Amino acid sequence: MSVPHIAENVLPGHPDRLADAVVESLVDAAVAHDPEALVGVEAAVHRKKVFVTGRIAAGPPGSQLQIDLTRIVHGVFRNAGYTGRWEILPEVLSDLDLGPLDDDERGIRQFSEDQNIVVGHAEGNKNTDYLPPACYVAGRLREVLSRVREEHADRLGPDGKLLVRFLESEGEFAWERCNVSIQHVPETGYEELHRLVLPAFESGVQLLKDKLPGLHESWDPEKLRLNGAGIFSCGGPNGDNGLSGKKLIVDHFGPCVPIGGGALCGKDPHKVDRVGALRARQIAVALVRDRGVREATVFLSYLPGEEKPDFVSAKVDGEWWDVGRIQQAIPLPDLSIEGSFRNLELGEVRWVPFAQDGYFGAVGQWG
């Protein structure tokens, strides 16, 4: 029996990724100023406008966190490749509640503000960062596509995405399709696009040779479908609107794994959306890595006003384990919000790179 694997990823210039990078930049600025900062922000991009809403509370009463929104947003666009012929310097519109974190709120940062269910998943081995195979491959080939775009920025634009699909049978993997959409200057034809993209993709597939058996050997240039919808010269925020937190499936573990609660981005690392999801991922990795199981999906449920999850469970190789059985298999870490924040050293993390590279790919970070 063949098992299908499918996943997608997007370039930094995709409008949703621009919005993600804006809000993660705000989280980074706030947490660098105050590790206990309270942040819940969202962004929307459309044409030459960026809308930022939400709240940031950081620093002691009487202090004022200075955030230059325009500088941050312009830096995000520049880093995503919107320079030269692709340059966009958007107007920033904000309804951001920005002020100090009062003592009462600081005193309850260790409690969950809301209900949430978070999910952590792991499978495979360290070769693929314990990620679902397609999720791992889509991420690596997204890196390849990003490099191609940077090397040929005179021809290729910042916006783009890819979707990979392959089959697994008796431990061997075989390509079915790789779909790529990449922004380009209007005069670029299909032949030139293939000359720019195909060699890089073939080198990227070569890098997967020792990761998933058979995947490299089954590659065929005919498997690559490039700009199947036709001309893609109007991209980025000029071609579509973007919202932060919209790429939930990409940010988690692909379409075959449940994601539980909401978005990770735009929220400080005391919020259970982020700290809980990272702790659940750590537990899942430990089960696969240390106990030799094939696949583990960990569920943590939080209730408002609680310091620890109200419910802990895992689906391990298709069988449900309660918290007692998990504890028999591996030592459970401190599951409190504050304990997880400190143990995972989340106050030291800068989140913008994770929005591009994947929140769960760095096994050394959370494993």
C-alpha positions as CSV (number, residue, x, y, z in Angstrom):
1,M,0.0,0.0,0.0
2,S,1.3,3.4,-1.0
3,V,1.0,6.3,1.4
4,P,0.7,9.8,-0.1
5,H,2.7,12.8,1.3
6,I,1.8,16.3,0.4
7,A,2.7,19.8,1.8
8,E,3.3,23.4,0.7
9,N,5.5,26.4,1.6
10,V,5.7,30.0,0.6
11,L,8.4,32.6,-0.1
12,P,9.1,35.6,2.2
13,G,7.5,37.9,-0.3
14,H,4.2,36.2,-0.2
15,P,1.7,38.7,1.2
16,D,0.7,36.5,4.2
17,R,4.4,36.0,5.0
18,L,5.0,39.8,4.9
19,A,2.2,40.2,7.5
20,D,3.7,37.4,9.6
21,A,7.1,39.0,9.5
22,V,5.7,42.4,10.6
23,V,4.0,41.0,13.7
24,E,6.9,38.8,14.6
25,S,9.2,41.8,14.4
26,L,6.9,43.6,16.9
27,V,7.1,40.5,19.2
28,D,10.9,40.6,19.0
29,A,11.0,44.3,19.8
30,A,8.7,44.0,22.8
31,V,10.3,40.8,24.3
32,A,13.8,42.2,23.8
33,H,12.7,45.2,25.8
34,D,10.8,43.2,28.5
35,P,10.8,39.3,28.6
36,E,7.4,39.4,30.2
37,A,5.9,41.7,27.6
38,L,2.3,41.1,26.6
39,V,1.9,41.0,22.9
40,G,-1.1,40.2,20.7
41,V,-0.9,41.9,17.3
42,E,-2.1,41.3,13.8
43,A,-1.2,42.8,10.4
44,A,-2.8,43.0,7.0
45,V,-1.1,44.1,3.8
46,H,-2.7,45.3,0.6
47,R,-1.0,47.2,-2.2
48,K,1.0,50.0,-0.6
49,K,-0.6,49.9,2.8
50,V,0.0,47.9,5.9
51,F,-2.5,47.8,8.7
52,V,-1.3,46.9,12.3
53,T,-3.7,46.3,15.2
54,G,-3.6,44.8,18.6
55,R,-1.8,45.5,21.9
56,I,1.7,45.6,23.2
57,A,2.3,46.1,27.0
58,A,6.0,46.2,28.0
59,G,8.2,47.8,30.6
60,P,7.3,49.0,34.1
61,P,4.6,51.6,34.8
62,G,5.8,55.1,33.7
63,S,8.0,53.7,30.9
64,Q,7.4,53.9,27.2
65,L,8.5,51.3,24.6
66,Q,9.4,53.2,21.5
67,I,8.6,51.3,18.3
68,D,9.1,52.8,14.9
69,L,6.5,51.0,12.9
70,T,7.4,52.5,9.6
71,R,11.0,51.5,10.0
72,I,10.1,48.0,11.0
73,V,7.6,47.5,8.1
74,H,10.0,48.9,5.5
75,G,12.7,46.6,6.8
76,V,10.4,43.6,6.5
77,F,9.6,44.5,2.9
78,R,13.2,45.1,2.1
79,N,14.4,41.8,3.6
80,A,11.7,40.0,1.7
81,G,13.1,41.2,-1.6
82,Y,11.0,44.3,-2.3
83,T,14.0,46.4,-3.5
84,G,15.1,47.6,-6.9
85,R,12.5,47.1,-9.6
86,W,10.3,45.4,-7.0
87,E,10.5,48.1,-4.4
88,I,7.5,48.8,-2.2
89,L,7.7,51.4,0.6
90,P,4.2,51.0,2.1
91,E,2.2,53.5,4.2
92,V,1.7,52.1,7.7
93,L,-1.7,52.6,9.3
94,S,-1.9,51.6,13.0
95,D,-4.5,51.2,15.7
96,L,-1.9,49.7,18.1
97,D,-2.4,50.0,21.9
98,L,1.1,50.5,23.1
99,G,2.0,51.1,26.7
100,P,3.7,49.8,29.9
101,L,2.8,46.5,31.5
102,D,1.2,47.3,34.9
103,D,2.1,45.3,38.0
104,D,-1.3,43.5,38.2
105,E,-0.9,42.1,34.6
106,R,2.7,41.2,35.1
107,G,1.7,39.2,38.2
108,I,-0.6,37.0,36.2
109,R,1.6,36.3,33.2
110,Q,2.1,32.7,34.4
111,F,-1.7,32.0,33.9
112,S,-3.4,31.1,30.7
113,E,-5.4,34.1,29.4
114,D,-7.8,31.9,27.3
115,Q,-8.8,28.4,26.5
116,N,-6.7,26.6,23.9
117,I,-5.7,23.2,22.5
118,V,-2.2,22.9,21.2
119,V,-0.7,20.1,19.3
120,G,2.9,18.9,18.9
121,H,3.9,16.3,16.4
122,A,7.0,14.2,15.6
123,E,7.8,11.3,13.3
124,G,10.7,9.8,11.3
125,N,14.2,10.7,12.5
126,K,16.7,13.5,12.9
127,N,17.5,13.4,9.1
128,T,14.2,15.2,8.5
129,D,14.1,17.1,11.8
130,Y,11.4,14.6,13.1
131,L,8.9,16.4,10.7
132,P,6.4,14.8,8.3
133,P,8.4,14.0,5.2
134,A,6.5,16.3,2.8
135,C,6.6,19.2,5.4
136,Y,10.4,18.8,5.6
137,V,10.9,18.6,1.8
138,A,8.7,21.6,1.1
139,G,10.8,23.6,3.6
140,R,14.1,22.6,2.1
141,L,12.9,23.3,-1.5
142,R,11.4,26.6,-0.4
143,E,15.0,27.5,0.7
144,V,16.2,26.6,-2.8
145,L,13.5,28.7,-4.5
146,S,14.4,31.6,-2.2
147,R,18.1,31.4,-3.2
148,V,17.2,31.3,-6.9
149,R,15.0,34.3,-6.6
150,E,17.8,36.3,-4.8
151,E,20.3,35.3,-7.4
152,H,18.0,36.4,-10.2
153,A,16.3,39.3,-8.6
154,D,16.3,41.2,-11.9
155,R,14.0,38.6,-13.4
156,L,12.2,36.9,-10.5
157,G,10.1,38.6,-7.9
158,P,9.8,38.1,-4.1
159,D,6.4,36.3,-4.2
160,G,6.2,32.6,-4.8
161,K,5.1,29.2,-3.4
162,L,5.5,25.5,-4.0
163,L,3.7,22.3,-3.3
164,V,5.3,18.8,-3.2
165,R,3.6,15.5,-3.5
166,F,5.2,12.0,-3.3
167,L,4.4,8.4,-2.3
168,E,5.9,6.1,0.3
169,S,5.9,2.4,-0.2
170,E,7.8,0.0,2.1
171,G,10.1,2.7,3.3
172,E,10.9,4.0,-0.2
173,F,9.7,7.4,-1.5
174,A,8.9,8.4,-5.1
175,W,8.0,11.8,-6.6
176,E,4.6,12.4,-8.1
177,R,4.7,16.2,-8.6
178,C,6.4,19.4,-7.5
179,N,4.3,22.5,-8.3
180,V,6.1,25.9,-8.3
181,S,4.7,29.4,-8.8
182,I,7.2,32.3,-8.9
183,Q,6.7,35.9,-9.6
184,H,8.6,37.3,-12.7
185,V,9.0,40.3,-14.9
186,P,6.4,40.5,-17.6
187,E,8.7,39.7,-20.5
188,T,10.0,36.5,-19.0
189,G,9.0,33.4,-21.0
190,Y,8.5,29.8,-19.9
191,E,11.8,28.7,-21.4
192,E,13.8,31.3,-19.4
193,L,11.8,30.4,-16.2
194,H,12.7,26.8,-16.6
195,R,16.4,27.6,-17.2
196,L,16.5,29.7,-14.0
197,V,14.5,27.4,-11.7
198,L,15.0,23.8,-12.9
199,P,18.7,23.4,-12.3
200,A,18.4,24.8,-8.8
201,F,15.6,22.4,-8.0
202,E,17.5,19.5,-9.3
203,S,20.4,20.4,-7.0
204,G,18.0,20.8,-4.1
205,V,16.6,17.3,-4.8
206,Q,20.2,16.1,-4.8
207,L,20.6,17.4,-1.2
208,L,17.7,15.2,-0.2
209,K,19.5,12.0,-1.3
210,D,20.4,10.8,2.2
211,K,17.2,12.1,3.8
212,L,14.4,10.0,2.2
213,P,15.3,6.8,0.4
214,G,14.3,6.8,-3.2
215,L,13.2,10.4,-3.5
216,H,16.3,11.6,-5.3
217,E,16.4,8.6,-7.6
218,S,12.7,9.1,-8.6
219,W,13.1,12.7,-9.6
220,D,12.3,13.6,-13.2
221,P,12.3,17.1,-14.7
222,E,8.8,16.3,-16.0
223,K,7.7,16.2,-12.3
224,L,8.1,20.0,-12.1
225,R,5.1,22.1,-12.9
226,L,6.1,25.7,-13.2
227,N,3.7,28.7,-13.2
228,G,0.8,26.5,-14.3
229,A,-1.7,29.3,-14.1
230,G,0.2,31.3,-16.7
231,I,1.8,34.8,-16.3
232,F,2.6,35.7,-12.7
233,S,4.0,39.2,-13.1
234,C,1.6,40.9,-10.5
235,G,2.4,39.4,-7.2
236,G,3.0,40.2,-3.5
237,P,0.6,42.7,-1.9
238,N,-0.1,44.3,-5.4
239,G,-1.6,41.0,-6.5
240,D,-3.3,39.8,-3.3
241,N,-4.0,40.9,0.2
242,G,-2.2,39.2,3.1
243,L,-3.0,38.5,6.7
244,S,-0.8,37.5,9.6
245,G,-1.5,34.0,11.1
246,K,-3.1,32.8,7.9
247,K,-0.5,30.1,7.0
248,L,-1.6,27.8,9.9
249,I,-1.0,24.5,8.0
250,V,2.4,25.6,6.7
251,D,3.5,26.9,10.2
252,H,2.5,23.6,11.9
253,F,3.0,20.2,10.4
254,G,1.3,20.1,7.0
255,P,-2.2,19.1,6.1
256,C,-2.1,15.6,7.6
257,V,-1.6,16.6,11.2
258,P,-4.2,18.5,13.3
259,I,-3.1,21.9,14.4
260,G,-5.3,22.4,17.5
261,G,-5.4,26.1,18.4
262,G,-4.6,29.3,16.6
263,A,-1.7,31.0,15.0
264,L,1.8,31.1,16.6
265,C,2.8,34.4,15.2
266,G,2.0,37.8,16.6
267,K,1.8,36.5,20.2
268,D,4.3,36.8,23.0
269,P,5.9,33.5,24.2
270,H,3.9,33.4,27.5
271,K,0.8,32.8,25.5
272,V,-0.1,29.2,25.3
273,D,-0.6,29.4,21.6
274,R,3.1,29.5,21.3
275,V,4.7,28.2,24.5
276,G,2.2,25.3,24.8
277,A,2.7,24.3,21.1
278,L,6.5,24.3,21.5
279,R,6.3,22.3,24.7
280,A,4.0,19.7,23.0
281,R,6.5,19.5,20.1
282,Q,9.3,18.8,22.6
283,I,7.4,16.0,24.2
284,A,6.5,14.5,20.8
285,V,10.2,14.6,19.7
286,A,11.2,12.9,22.9
287,L,8.8,10.1,22.4
288,V,10.0,9.4,18.9
289,R,13.7,9.9,19.5
290,D,14.0,8.3,22.9
291,R,11.4,5.6,22.9
292,G,11.7,4.5,19.3
293,V,8.0,5.0,18.3
294,R,7.3,5.8,14.7
295,E,4.9,8.7,15.2
296,A,3.6,10.8,18.1
297,T,1.1,13.6,18.3
298,V,0.8,15.3,21.7
299,F,-2.3,17.3,22.8
300,L,-2.3,19.9,25.6
301,S,-5.4,21.7,26.6
302,Y,-5.4,24.9,28.6
303,L,-8.2,26.6,30.5
304,P,-8.4,30.3,31.4
305,G,-6.7,31.2,34.7
306,E,-4.7,27.9,34.9
307,E,-0.9,27.6,35.1
308,K,-0.7,24.1,33.6
309,P,-2.6,22.3,30.9
310,D,-5.9,20.8,32.1
311,F,-5.5,17.8,29.7
312,V,-2.4,15.9,28.5
313,S,-2.7,13.1,26.0
314,A,-0.8,11.7,23.0
315,K,-1.6,9.5,20.0
316,V,1.4,7.2,19.6
317,D,1.6,4.9,16.6
318,G,-2.2,5.1,16.3
319,E,-2.9,4.3,20.0
320,W,-4.1,6.9,22.5
321,W,-1.9,7.3,25.6
322,D,-3.0,9.2,28.8
323,V,-0.6,11.3,30.8
324,G,0.3,8.3,33.0
325,R,1.5,6.2,30.1
326,I,3.4,9.1,28.7
327,Q,5.2,9.6,32.0
328,Q,6.1,5.9,32.0
329,A,7.8,6.3,28.6
330,I,9.6,9.6,29.1
331,P,10.2,12.1,31.9
332,L,7.7,14.9,31.5
333,P,9.1,18.4,31.8
334,D,7.5,21.2,33.8
335,L,4.3,21.9,31.9
336,S,3.5,25.2,33.6
337,I,3.5,28.2,31.4
338,E,6.3,30.0,33.3
339,G,8.3,26.8,33.6
340,S,8.1,26.0,29.9
341,F,8.9,29.7,29.1
342,R,12.1,29.5,31.2
343,N,13.1,25.9,30.3
344,L,12.8,26.6,26.5
345,E,14.5,30.0,27.0
346,L,11.8,31.7,25.0
347,G,12.8,35.1,26.2
348,E,16.0,34.8,24.2
349,V,14.5,33.7,21.0
350,R,14.0,36.1,18.0
351,W,11.0,35.0,16.1
352,V,11.3,36.5,12.6
353,P,13.5,33.7,11.2
354,F,11.1,31.1,12.5
355,A,8.2,32.6,10.6
356,Q,10.2,31.9,7.4
357,D,12.1,28.7,8.3
358,G,9.5,26.9,10.3
359,Y,8.6,27.0,14.0
360,F,9.2,23.3,14.6
361,G,12.2,22.5,12.4
362,A,14.9,23.3,14.9
363,V,15.1,20.0,16.8
364,G,18.0,21.3,18.9
365,Q,15.9,24.3,19.9
366,W,12.9,22.4,21.2
367,G,14.0,18.8,21.4
